[in-house]
């Protein structure tokens, strides 16, 4: 009988000290890699939710970008400015050259593979892609400035309906991420 390695059963985590290498590797990989990492790290999107954006679902409203994802819990959320800047680069490329918003992404497996490659190249100890999203969840929970239901809604967790939250709840989280978590 094979006993699984306990480290693979624990949730993936990116250590704060690893973030500069991850961000540098994502930038050096080009605009798609950069956007994929930021969408997971600072918007908390799952690989499948990112793949849903391949043909659209991201739009600029005033000075802020919003993404709409179907995911486990459909939602539209404001994203931090760093994510918006990465999305703007992709939108400019799409306007100039046509084609899909995320040209190298067909499905969630493509997103997972690209994120895993970035994490491996950055020499992250635990290169499982969900570690990026888990890092955001951990950091927001540590700040204690985000009500739990707002945090769960931002991350698309089951059991929380974003429609019942007060107007601007997602923008408040995006602004908090801008002020306290963006490591660029």
Secondary structure, DSSP 8 states (H G I E B T S, - for coil): -----HHHHS-----GGGHHHHHHHHHHT-HHHHHHHHHHHTT---HHHHHHGGG--EEEETTEEEEEE-SSS-EEEE--HHHHHHHHHHHHHHHHH-S-SSTT-SSHHHHHHHHHHHHHHTT-SS--THHHHHHHHHHHHHH--S-HHHHHHHTT-TT--GGGS-TTHHHHHHHHHHHHT---
